[in-house]
Structures are given as structure tokens and as C-alpha cells.
Amino acid sequence: MAFGAVSKKSGTTFYLHKREVTLRGGRKQMIYFFGKEIKEGAIDQLPAGYVIGENSKTGLPILKKG
């Protein structure tokens, strides 16, 4: 089951995903993002060293290092 975070503003559940992207210099970097549906790349737990925050204007969950 994918890790989910419920928006306090809208009550919608967003699921955490990860994807490895290649930057312009050729360096690879892992990105984390939330989506409304469970798709390819969904992960089961919060990455180590991250906490969940929420954008106060949109209600979208965000990951913060901390």
C-alpha cells in the first residue's frame, strides 16, 4: 500500500511517489512527489530524514528535509 497524506484543507488523500531523473549535466537525482492516484513509482514509506508539510494556499502536501 502506498504512503498517503491527507490534506487538512480539502480532505483529499495524496500518495507519495519517487522517480529518478537525469539532470542536464548527466547527474542522476531522486525526486519525490505526491499524486492523487497510485501509479508507477508509488512508495510505501516516508524516506529517512524527511517530514511532511502542507502548502497553506493550495493544501498540497510537500516533503521537507528535517
A tleap script that builds the chain and sets N, CA, C and O, in Angstrom:
source leaprc.protein.ff14SB
mol = sequence {
  NMET ALA PHE GLY ALA VAL SER LYS LYS SER
  GLY THR THR PHE TYR LEU HIE LYS ARG GLU
  VAL THR LEU ARG GLY GLY ARG LYS GLN MET
  ILE TYR PHE PHE GLY LYS GLU ILE LYS GLU
  GLY ALA ILE ASP GLN LEU PRO ALA GLY TYR
  VAL ILE GLY GLU ASN SER LYS THR GLY LEU
  PRO ILE LEU LYS LYS CGLY
}
set mol.1.N position { 0.849 -1.181 0.000 }
set mol.1.CA position { 0.000 0.000 0.000 }
set mol.1.C position { 0.892 1.240 0.000 }
set mol.1.O position { 1.864 1.307 0.753 }
set mol.2.N position { 0.575 2.192 -0.816 }
set mol.2.CA position { 1.370 3.406 -0.940 }
set mol.2.C position { 1.161 4.317 0.268 }
set mol.2.O position { 0.096 4.325 0.884 }
set mol.3.N position { 2.199 5.080 0.589 }
set mol.3.CA position { 2.137 6.026 1.703 }
set mol.3.C position { 1.217 7.178 1.306 }
set mol.3.O position { 1.391 7.768 0.240 }
set mol.4.N position { 0.252 7.500 2.141 }
set mol.4.CA position { -0.707 8.560 1.839 }
set mol.4.C position { -0.677 9.664 2.874 }
set mol.4.O position { -0.399 9.425 4.050 }
set mol.5.N position { -0.968 10.878 2.425 }
set mol.5.CA position { -1.082 12.037 3.306 }
set mol.5.C position { -2.396 12.728 2.983 }
set mol.5.O position { -2.700 12.976 1.816 }
set mol.6.N position { -3.177 13.039 4.010 }
set mol.6.CA position { -4.475 13.678 3.825 }
set mol.6.C position { -4.312 15.185 3.979 }
set mol.6.O position { -3.728 15.659 4.953 }
set mol.7.N position { -4.834 15.932 3.009 }
set mol.7.CA position { -4.783 17.389 3.044 }
set mol.7.C position { -5.730 17.903 4.119 }
set mol.7.O position { -6.893 17.501 4.164 }
set mol.8.N position { -5.250 18.774 4.974 }
set mol.8.CA position { -6.094 19.358 6.013 }
set mol.8.C position { -7.110 20.321 5.410 }
set mol.8.O position { -8.197 20.504 5.958 }
set mol.9.N position { -6.763 20.929 4.296 }
set mol.9.CA position { -7.628 21.922 3.665 }
set mol.9.C position { -8.783 21.278 2.903 }
set mol.9.O position { -9.932 21.689 3.058 }
set mol.10.N position { -8.482 20.260 2.073 }
set mol.10.CA position { -9.520 19.676 1.223 }
set mol.10.C position { -9.982 18.294 1.671 }
set mol.10.O position { -11.053 17.846 1.262 }
set mol.11.N position { -9.202 17.611 2.500 }
set mol.11.CA position { -9.548 16.266 2.933 }
set mol.11.C position { -9.189 15.196 1.912 }
set mol.11.O position { -9.519 14.025 2.102 }
set mol.12.N position { -8.518 15.583 0.830 }
set mol.12.CA position { -8.116 14.659 -0.226 }
set mol.12.C position { -6.856 13.905 0.174 }
set mol.12.O position { -5.956 14.485 0.781 }
set mol.13.N position { -6.783 12.631 -0.155 }
set mol.13.CA position { -5.593 11.831 0.115 }
set mol.13.C position { -4.655 11.892 -1.084 }
set mol.13.O position { -5.069 11.668 -2.222 }
set mol.14.N position { -3.386 12.198 -0.816 }
set mol.14.CA position { -2.345 12.243 -1.833 }
set mol.14.C position { -1.333 11.152 -1.515 }
set mol.14.O position { -0.999 10.929 -0.351 }
set mol.15.N position { -0.836 10.462 -2.567 }
set mol.15.CA position { 0.068 9.333 -2.400 }
set mol.15.C position { 1.479 9.714 -2.834 }
set mol.15.O position { 1.675 10.411 -3.829 }
set mol.16.N position { 2.450 9.242 -2.068 }
set mol.16.CA position { 3.857 9.573 -2.292 }
set mol.16.C position { 4.467 8.687 -3.370 }
set mol.16.O position { 4.292 7.468 -3.353 }
set mol.17.N position { 5.189 9.309 -4.315 }
set mol.17.CA position { 5.871 8.619 -5.409 }
set mol.17.C position { 7.328 9.064 -5.452 }
set mol.17.O position { 7.688 10.103 -4.899 }
set mol.18.N position { 8.157 8.265 -6.115 }
set mol.18.CA position { 9.540 8.673 -6.349 }
set mol.18.C position { 9.922 8.308 -7.775 }
set mol.18.O position { 9.377 7.377 -8.369 }
set mol.19.N position { 10.876 9.070 -8.310 }
set mol.19.CA position { 11.352 8.827 -9.671 }
set mol.19.C position { 12.787 9.320 -9.762 }
set mol.19.O position { 13.129 10.361 -9.203 }
set mol.20.N position { 13.620 8.573 -10.464 }
set mol.20.CA position { 14.995 9.007 -10.700 }
set mol.20.C position { 15.029 9.777 -12.026 }
set mol.20.O position { 14.605 9.264 -13.062 }
set mol.21.N position { 15.532 11.001 -11.980 }
set mol.21.CA position { 15.616 11.831 -13.176 }
set mol.21.C position { 17.082 12.129 -13.471 }
set mol.21.O position { 17.927 12.102 -12.576 }
set mol.22.N position { 17.366 12.411 -14.729 }
set mol.22.CA position { 18.710 12.790 -15.144 }
set mol.22.C position { 18.731 14.287 -15.391 }
set mol.22.O position { 17.956 14.809 -16.193 }
set mol.23.N position { 19.620 14.966 -14.699 }
set mol.23.CA position { 19.746 16.417 -14.843 }
set mol.23.C position { 20.577 16.746 -16.081 }
set mol.23.O position { 21.176 15.854 -16.682 }
set mol.24.N position { 20.613 18.014 -16.461 }
set mol.24.CA position { 21.311 18.424 -17.678 }
set mol.24.C position { 22.782 18.031 -17.704 }
set mol.24.O position { 23.304 17.680 -18.761 }
set mol.25.N position { 23.449 18.084 -16.579 }
set mol.25.CA position { 24.864 17.724 -16.522 }
set mol.25.C position { 25.118 16.223 -16.543 }
set mol.25.O position { 26.269 15.787 -16.506 }
set mol.26.N position { 24.049 15.430 -16.603 }
set mol.26.CA position { 24.193 13.987 -16.624 }
set mol.26.C position { 24.063 13.343 -15.253 }
set mol.26.O position { 24.018 12.118 -15.143 }
set mol.27.N position { 24.001 14.164 -14.199 }
set mol.27.CA position { 23.870 13.632 -12.844 }
set mol.27.C position { 22.449 13.122 -12.620 }
set mol.27.O position { 21.481 13.741 -13.063 }
set mol.28.N position { 22.334 11.992 -11.931 }
set mol.28.CA position { 21.028 11.420 -11.618 }
set mol.28.C position { 20.614 11.854 -10.223 }
set mol.28.O position { 21.436 11.931 -9.310 }
set mol.29.N position { 19.300 12.141 -10.070 }
set mol.29.CA position { 18.788 12.590 -8.784 }
set mol.29.C position { 17.415 11.972 -8.554 }
set mol.29.O position { 16.614 11.854 -9.481 }
set mol.30.N position { 17.150 11.576 -7.309 }
set mol.30.CA position { 15.860 11.013 -6.948 }
set mol.30.C position { 14.929 12.157 -6.558 }
set mol.30.O position { 15.294 13.001 -5.739 }
set mol.31.N position { 13.720 12.191 -7.143 }
set mol.31.CA position { 12.740 13.200 -6.766 }
set mol.31.C position { 11.551 12.500 -6.119 }
set mol.31.O position { 11.233 11.357 -6.447 }
set mol.32.N position { 10.903 13.199 -5.200 }
set mol.32.CA position { 9.718 12.699 -4.512 }
set mol.32.C position { 8.584 13.661 -4.790 }
set mol.32.O position { 8.781 14.876 -4.800 }
set mol.33.N position { 7.380 13.117 -5.018 }
set mol.33.CA position { 6.226 13.966 -5.296 }
set mol.33.C position { 4.953 13.247 -4.872 }
set mol.33.O position { 4.942 12.027 -4.705 }
set mol.34.N position { 3.889 14.011 -4.701 }
set mol.34.CA position { 2.598 13.473 -4.311 }
set mol.34.C position { 1.643 13.512 -5.495 }
set mol.34.O position { 1.692 14.438 -6.305 }
set mol.35.N position { 0.779 12.516 -5.598 }
set mol.35.CA position { -0.239 12.460 -6.643 }
set mol.35.C position { -1.546 11.958 -6.058 }
set mol.35.O position { -1.552 11.290 -5.024 }
set mol.36.N position { -2.652 12.275 -6.713 }
set mol.36.CA position { -3.968 11.866 -6.220 }
set mol.36.C position { -4.224 10.376 -6.412 }
set mol.36.O position { -5.033 9.792 -5.691 }
set mol.37.N position { -3.545 9.753 -7.375 }
set mol.37.CA position { -3.751 8.338 -7.665 }
set mol.37.C position { -2.458 7.566 -7.443 }
set mol.37.O position { -1.365 8.125 -7.534 }
set mol.38.N position { -2.594 6.282 -7.151 }
set mol.38.CA position { -1.429 5.414 -7.004 }
set mol.38.C position { -1.012 4.974 -8.402 }
set mol.38.O position { -1.781 4.319 -9.105 }
set mol.39.N position { 0.203 5.332 -8.803 }
set mol.39.CA position { 0.722 4.988 -10.121 }
set mol.39.C position { 2.099 4.357 -9.961 }
set mol.39.O position { 2.541 4.086 -8.844 }
set mol.40.N position { 2.773 4.125 -11.084 }
set mol.40.CA position { 4.110 3.556 -11.065 }
set mol.40.C position { 5.044 4.468 -10.274 }
set mol.40.O position { 5.041 5.684 -10.466 }
set mol.41.N position { 5.833 3.884 -9.395 }
set mol.41.CA position { 6.763 4.651 -8.581 }
set mol.41.C position { 6.234 4.976 -7.194 }
set mol.41.O position { 6.920 5.647 -6.424 }
set mol.42.N position { 5.028 4.516 -6.853 }
set mol.42.CA position { 4.479 4.758 -5.524 }
set mol.42.C position { 5.335 4.027 -4.490 }
set mol.42.O position { 5.772 2.901 -4.723 }
set mol.43.N position { 5.572 4.674 -3.348 }
set mol.43.CA position { 6.393 4.059 -2.304 }
set mol.43.C position { 5.582 3.879 -1.030 }
set mol.43.O position { 4.603 4.586 -0.795 }
set mol.44.N position { 6.010 2.910 -0.200 }
set mol.44.CA position { 5.256 2.512 0.981 }
set mol.44.C position { 5.565 3.304 2.243 }
set mol.44.O position { 4.771 3.309 3.184 }
set mol.45.N position { 6.715 3.974 2.267 }
set mol.45.CA position { 7.065 4.683 3.496 }
set mol.45.C position { 7.756 5.999 3.189 }
set mol.45.O position { 8.274 6.207 2.092 }
set mol.46.N position { 7.753 6.867 4.158 }
set mol.46.CA position { 8.397 8.167 4.055 }
set mol.46.C position { 9.913 7.972 4.023 }
set mol.46.O position { 10.438 7.206 4.830 }
set mol.47.N position { 10.635 8.640 3.115 }
set mol.47.CA position { 12.096 8.496 3.080 }
set mol.47.C position { 12.727 8.997 4.386 }
set mol.47.O position { 12.212 9.920 5.016 }
set mol.48.N position { 13.827 8.390 4.777 }
set mol.48.CA position { 14.524 8.770 6.013 }
set mol.48.C position { 14.983 10.218 5.919 }
set mol.48.O position { 15.517 10.640 4.893 }
set mol.49.N position { 14.777 10.970 6.979 }
set mol.49.CA position { 15.236 12.351 7.030 }
set mol.49.C position { 14.247 13.360 6.474 }
set mol.49.O position { 14.582 14.541 6.379 }
set mol.50.N position { 13.046 12.945 6.103 }
set mol.50.CA position { 12.043 13.848 5.539 }
set mol.50.C position { 10.819 13.920 6.449 }
set mol.50.O position { 10.499 12.961 7.151 }
set mol.51.N position { 10.145 15.059 6.429 }
set mol.51.CA position { 8.879 15.245 7.133 }
set mol.51.C position { 7.871 15.826 6.147 }
set mol.51.O position { 8.248 16.400 5.125 }
set mol.52.N position { 6.596 15.674 6.461 }
set mol.52.CA position { 5.542 16.172 5.574 }
set mol.52.C position { 5.088 17.541 6.053 }
set mol.52.O position { 4.853 17.760 7.242 }
set mol.53.N position { 4.970 18.455 5.101 }
set mol.53.CA position { 4.395 19.769 5.348 }
set mol.53.C position { 3.217 19.945 4.413 }
set mol.53.O position { 2.888 19.043 3.642 }
set mol.54.N position { 2.572 21.118 4.477 }
set mol.54.CA position { 1.444 21.373 3.594 }
set mol.54.C position { 1.485 22.813 3.131 }
set mol.54.O position { 1.703 23.725 3.929 }
set mol.55.N position { 1.276 23.018 1.845 }
set mol.55.CA position { 1.205 24.361 1.285 }
set mol.55.C position { -0.075 25.000 1.805 }
set mol.55.O position { -1.164 24.468 1.588 }
set mol.56.N position { 0.044 26.137 2.491 }
set mol.56.CA position { -1.114 26.754 3.131 }
set mol.56.C position { -2.126 27.303 2.126 }
set mol.56.O position { -3.316 27.379 2.433 }
set mol.57.N position { -1.679 27.681 0.949 }
set mol.57.CA position { -2.600 28.235 -0.050 }
set mol.57.C position { -3.349 27.147 -0.810 }
set mol.57.O position { -4.560 27.249 -1.009 }
set mol.58.N position { -2.638 26.111 -1.233 }
set mol.58.CA position { -3.254 25.077 -2.075 }
set mol.58.C position { -3.680 23.840 -1.315 }
set mol.58.O position { -4.543 23.098 -1.785 }
set mol.59.N position { -3.100 23.599 -0.154 }
set mol.59.CA position { -3.429 22.393 0.616 }
set mol.59.C position { -2.673 21.171 0.153 }
set mol.59.O position { -2.927 20.074 0.649 }
set mol.60.N position { -1.738 21.323 -0.797 }
set mol.60.CA position { -0.983 20.182 -1.297 }
set mol.60.C position { 0.121 19.797 -0.308 }
set mol.60.O position { 0.801 20.673 0.227 }
set mol.61.N position { 0.304 18.508 -0.063 }
set mol.61.CA position { 1.392 18.085 0.826 }
set mol.61.C position { 2.753 18.241 0.117 }
set mol.61.O position { 2.854 18.100 -1.101 }
set mol.62.N position { 3.776 18.529 0.900 }
set mol.62.CA position { 5.136 18.659 0.384 }
set mol.62.C position { 6.079 17.936 1.339 }
set mol.62.O position { 5.773 17.779 2.521 }
set mol.63.N position { 7.226 17.498 0.826 }
set mol.63.CA position { 8.246 16.881 1.661 }
set mol.63.C position { 9.287 17.911 1.993 }
set mol.63.O position { 9.678 18.713 1.144 }
set mol.64.N position { 9.741 17.891 3.240 }
set mol.64.CA position { 10.793 18.779 3.692 }
set mol.64.C position { 11.870 17.944 4.370 }
set mol.64.O position { 11.563 16.973 5.061 }
set mol.65.N position { 13.122 18.316 4.176 }
set mol.65.CA position { 14.186 17.643 4.910 }
set mol.65.C position { 14.168 18.171 6.327 }
set mol.65.O position { 14.042 19.374 6.555 }
set mol.66.N position { 14.294 17.271 7.267 }
set mol.66.CA position { 14.302 17.748 8.641 }
set mol.66.C position { 14.159 16.677 9.577 }
set mol.66.O position { 14.146 16.911 10.786 }
savepdb mol mol.pdb
quit
